[in-house]
């Protein structure tokens, strides 16, 4: 015979609470999260018409339910970083032409992004702040010129731009940073790739680079940024070996950004946010661009 009704009430309450927590209907509902994913064939041709069954999303190796898949809108903010070091002097005309067509491509889409132009021959300098004014951006591109006897500060330019994006209000949606650089030039930044990756992660921006040349071990940190950091941020590096290929490389990046998918998946509430994100395609021959760190 129970002599302590209060103890019985406690046991019953505890049992009921345990059952409620275990039952799926009372667990916290999964919140929706977005990841922008580019899908292309082995030849770089975008793959159209994909749906939820075509993607596998994992966070910290735990598979998440893909709720829906739609064409991704353009980024809300797009920053163009331009190498104006001495190494770029001979290709300035090609740079201007390629960038002019690049910004026109984005200006012509619905929901055109706010664009900015930053040069990084010597210290990074804002040639045009973020704006939806195409004439303002176009004037900055036409005014691009190389600085004699100067080196590049690409890594500094990326970090400073990412910091600007982080401070932007309202918060930018899937912003992108696109940088043109000449591999033959000297990189004067003393930042490490990890610093660049951290700045990009905090800003939510993807990094895309077009590199003229063959690269080199003398710019190890820049090579790591162009390789590992672009990939982890959800972007890519597009190298070109000749000045005549600059325009095509920039056009390829524009197409890659504008043909991405908005993959929406569910994640339950958790006190500890996930550290790693992975997205795979149903067809293993596809080439995917997707961030490897969860969004903000």
C-alpha positions as CSV (number, residue, x, y, z in Angstrom):
1,X,0.0,0.0,0.0
2,X,1.5,3.4,-1.0
3,X,1.8,5.8,1.9
4,X,3.1,8.7,-0.1
5,X,0.6,9.9,-2.8
6,X,3.0,12.8,-3.7
7,X,5.6,10.2,-4.6
8,X,3.2,8.3,-6.8
9,X,2.2,11.6,-8.5
10,X,5.9,12.3,-9.2
11,X,6.5,8.8,-10.7
12,X,3.4,9.1,-12.9
13,X,4.4,12.6,-14.1
14,X,7.9,11.5,-14.8
15,X,6.6,8.5,-16.8
16,X,4.2,10.6,-18.8
17,X,7.0,13.1,-19.6
18,X,9.2,10.3,-20.8
19,X,6.5,9.0,-23.1
20,X,5.8,12.4,-24.5
21,X,9.5,13.1,-25.3
22,X,9.8,9.7,-27.0
23,X,6.7,10.2,-29.2
24,X,7.4,11.7,-32.6
25,X,4.2,13.8,-32.4
26,X,5.5,15.8,-29.5
27,X,9.1,16.2,-30.5
28,X,10.2,19.5,-31.7
29,X,9.4,20.1,-35.4
30,X,12.2,20.1,-37.9
31,X,13.1,23.6,-39.1
32,X,13.8,24.1,-42.8
33,X,17.3,25.0,-44.0
34,X,18.5,26.0,-47.4
35,X,21.6,25.0,-49.3
36,X,22.4,26.2,-52.8
37,X,23.7,23.4,-55.0
38,X,25.1,23.5,-58.6
39,X,24.8,20.3,-60.6
40,X,26.6,19.8,-63.9
41,X,27.7,16.9,-66.1
42,X,31.3,15.8,-66.4
43,X,31.6,18.4,-69.3
44,X,30.3,21.2,-67.2
45,X,26.8,21.4,-68.6
46,X,24.1,22.2,-66.0
47,X,21.7,19.4,-65.3
48,X,18.0,20.6,-65.4
49,X,14.8,19.4,-63.9
50,X,16.0,17.8,-60.6
51,X,13.9,17.2,-57.5
52,X,14.1,16.0,-53.9
53,X,14.9,12.4,-54.9
54,X,18.0,13.5,-56.7
55,X,19.8,14.9,-53.6
56,X,21.2,13.4,-50.4
57,X,21.9,15.8,-47.6
58,X,23.9,14.9,-44.5
59,X,24.9,17.0,-41.5
60,X,27.6,15.4,-39.3
61,X,27.0,12.2,-41.2
62,X,23.3,12.2,-40.3
63,X,20.9,12.1,-43.3
64,X,18.4,14.9,-43.5
65,X,15.0,14.8,-45.2
66,X,15.0,16.8,-48.4
67,X,11.7,18.7,-48.4
68,X,11.7,20.4,-51.8
69,X,14.0,21.5,-54.6
70,X,13.5,24.6,-56.7
71,X,15.7,26.8,-59.0
72,X,17.7,29.1,-56.8
73,X,17.3,32.8,-57.2
74,X,20.4,34.9,-57.9
75,X,22.5,36.0,-54.9
76,X,21.3,39.1,-53.2
77,X,24.8,40.5,-53.2
78,X,27.6,39.9,-55.7
79,X,31.1,41.3,-55.1
80,X,33.7,41.4,-58.0
81,X,37.3,41.4,-56.9
82,X,39.8,42.4,-59.6
83,X,43.5,41.9,-59.7
84,X,45.1,45.2,-60.6
85,X,48.6,44.3,-59.7
86,X,51.5,44.8,-62.1
87,X,51.1,41.2,-63.3
88,X,47.6,42.1,-64.7
89,X,48.8,45.0,-66.8
90,X,49.0,43.2,-70.2
91,X,45.4,41.8,-69.8
92,X,43.5,44.8,-68.6
93,X,41.5,45.1,-71.8
94,X,40.4,41.5,-71.6
95,X,39.5,41.9,-67.9
96,X,37.4,44.9,-68.6
97,X,35.5,43.3,-71.4
98,X,34.9,40.0,-69.5
99,X,33.7,41.8,-66.4
100,X,31.4,44.1,-68.4
101,X,29.7,41.1,-69.9
102,X,29.6,39.3,-66.5
103,X,27.8,42.2,-64.8
104,X,25.4,42.6,-67.7
105,X,24.4,38.9,-67.4
106,X,23.4,39.5,-63.8
107,X,21.8,42.8,-64.4
108,X,19.4,41.1,-66.9
109,X,18.0,38.5,-64.5
110,X,14.9,38.9,-62.3
111,X,16.0,39.9,-58.8
112,X,19.4,41.2,-60.0
113,X,21.9,41.4,-57.1
114,X,23.5,44.5,-55.6
115,X,27.0,44.5,-57.1
116,X,30.3,46.0,-56.0
117,X,33.8,46.2,-57.5
118,X,36.9,45.9,-55.4
119,X,40.5,46.1,-56.8
120,X,43.4,44.5,-55.1
121,X,46.6,45.8,-56.8
122,X,48.3,47.2,-53.6
123,X,45.8,47.3,-50.7
124,X,42.2,46.4,-51.5
125,X,40.1,49.5,-52.6
126,X,36.4,49.8,-53.2
127,X,35.9,51.0,-56.7
128,X,32.1,50.8,-56.5
129,X,30.1,50.0,-53.3
130,X,27.2,47.5,-53.4
131,X,24.5,48.9,-55.6
132,X,21.8,47.8,-58.0
133,X,22.9,50.7,-60.3
134,X,24.4,49.1,-63.4
135,X,25.9,52.4,-64.7
136,X,27.8,52.8,-61.3
137,X,29.2,49.3,-61.6
138,X,30.0,49.6,-65.3
139,X,31.9,52.9,-64.7
140,X,34.0,51.2,-62.1
141,X,34.9,48.4,-64.4
142,X,35.9,50.8,-67.3
143,X,38.1,52.6,-64.8
144,X,40.1,49.5,-63.9
145,X,43.8,49.8,-64.5
146,X,47.0,48.1,-63.3
147,X,49.2,49.7,-60.7
148,X,52.9,49.5,-61.8
149,X,55.3,47.7,-59.5
150,X,52.5,46.5,-57.2
151,X,51.6,43.1,-55.8
152,X,48.3,41.5,-55.2
153,X,46.3,41.4,-51.9
154,X,43.7,38.8,-52.9
155,X,43.3,37.2,-49.5
156,X,42.9,40.6,-47.8
157,X,40.3,41.6,-50.4
158,X,38.2,38.5,-49.7
159,X,38.3,38.9,-46.0
160,X,37.4,42.6,-46.1
161,X,34.6,42.0,-48.5
162,X,33.2,39.1,-46.4
163,X,33.4,41.4,-43.4
164,X,31.4,44.0,-45.2
165,X,28.8,41.4,-46.2
166,X,28.5,40.2,-42.6
167,X,27.7,43.8,-41.5
168,X,25.2,44.4,-44.3
169,X,21.6,44.9,-43.1
170,X,19.3,43.4,-43.9
171,X,21.4,40.3,-44.0
172,X,22.4,39.3,-47.6
173,X,20.9,36.0,-48.9
174,X,23.5,33.6,-50.3
175,X,26.0,36.3,-51.3
176,X,28.8,35.5,-53.8
177,X,32.3,36.8,-54.2
178,X,33.8,36.4,-57.6
179,X,37.6,37.1,-57.9
180,X,39.8,37.4,-61.0
181,X,43.5,36.9,-60.3
182,X,46.7,36.5,-62.2
183,X,48.8,33.6,-60.9
184,X,52.1,35.0,-62.1
185,X,51.7,37.9,-59.7
186,X,53.1,38.1,-56.2
187,X,50.7,37.7,-53.4
188,X,51.5,40.1,-50.6
189,X,48.7,39.0,-48.2
190,X,50.1,37.4,-45.0
191,X,46.7,35.8,-44.2
192,X,46.3,32.1,-44.1
193,X,43.6,30.1,-45.9
194,X,41.9,29.3,-42.6
195,X,41.4,33.0,-41.9
196,X,39.8,33.4,-45.3
197,X,37.5,30.4,-44.8
198,X,36.4,31.6,-41.4
199,X,35.5,35.1,-42.8
200,X,33.5,33.5,-45.6
201,X,31.7,31.1,-43.3
202,X,30.6,34.0,-41.0
203,X,29.3,36.0,-43.9
204,X,27.5,33.1,-45.6
205,X,29.2,33.9,-48.9
206,X,30.4,31.5,-51.6
207,X,33.8,32.2,-53.3
208,X,34.4,31.8,-57.0
209,X,37.7,32.5,-58.6
210,X,39.0,32.8,-62.2
211,X,42.8,32.4,-62.3
212,X,44.9,33.3,-65.3
213,X,48.0,31.1,-65.4
214,X,49.3,27.8,-64.1
215,X,49.5,28.6,-60.4
216,X,52.7,27.9,-58.3
217,X,54.0,26.9,-55.0
218,X,55.3,30.4,-54.3
219,X,51.7,31.4,-53.5
220,X,50.7,28.4,-51.3
221,X,48.0,30.1,-49.3
222,X,46.4,31.7,-52.3
223,X,46.5,28.3,-54.0
224,X,44.8,26.8,-50.9
225,X,42.1,29.4,-51.1
226,X,41.5,28.9,-54.8
227,X,41.3,25.2,-54.3
228,X,40.0,24.1,-50.9
229,X,38.2,27.3,-49.7
230,X,36.3,27.9,-52.9
231,X,35.0,24.3,-52.8
232,X,34.1,24.3,-49.1
233,X,32.2,27.6,-49.5
234,X,30.1,26.2,-52.3
235,X,32.0,27.9,-55.2
236,X,34.7,26.9,-57.5
237,X,38.0,27.9,-59.2
238,X,38.0,28.2,-63.0
239,X,41.5,28.4,-64.4
240,X,42.4,29.7,-67.8
241,X,45.8,29.4,-69.5
242,X,45.4,32.3,-72.0
243,X,44.1,35.9,-72.0
244,X,41.6,34.8,-74.7
245,X,40.0,32.4,-72.2
246,X,39.2,35.1,-69.5
247,X,35.8,35.9,-71.0
248,X,34.8,32.3,-71.3
249,X,35.9,31.5,-67.8
250,X,33.9,34.4,-66.4
251,X,30.9,33.3,-68.4
252,X,31.2,29.8,-67.0
253,X,31.2,31.1,-63.5
254,X,28.1,33.3,-64.2
255,X,26.2,30.2,-65.6
256,X,27.3,28.1,-62.6
257,X,25.9,30.6,-60.1
258,X,22.7,31.2,-62.0
259,X,21.7,27.6,-62.6
260,X,22.0,26.4,-59.0
261,X,19.2,24.7,-57.0
262,X,17.7,25.7,-53.7
263,X,17.7,22.5,-51.8
264,X,15.5,22.7,-48.7
265,X,16.0,20.1,-46.0
266,X,14.7,19.6,-42.4
267,X,16.8,19.7,-39.2
268,X,15.4,19.2,-35.7
269,X,16.1,21.8,-33.0
270,X,19.5,21.1,-31.3
271,X,21.6,22.9,-28.7
272,X,24.7,22.0,-30.6
273,X,24.7,23.1,-34.3
274,X,26.2,20.7,-36.9
275,X,29.8,21.3,-38.0
276,X,29.8,19.6,-41.4
277,X,27.5,19.5,-44.3
278,X,27.6,17.3,-47.3
279,X,25.4,17.1,-50.4
280,X,25.5,14.3,-52.9
281,X,23.7,13.7,-56.2
282,X,21.8,10.6,-57.1
283,X,24.0,10.2,-60.2
284,X,27.6,9.9,-59.0
285,X,28.8,11.2,-62.4
286,X,27.4,14.6,-61.6
287,X,29.7,17.4,-60.4
288,X,28.2,19.3,-57.5
289,X,29.1,22.6,-56.0
290,X,27.7,23.0,-52.5
291,X,29.0,24.4,-49.2
292,X,30.6,22.0,-46.8
293,X,29.7,24.0,-43.7
294,X,26.1,24.6,-42.6
295,X,24.5,28.0,-43.2
296,X,24.3,30.7,-40.5
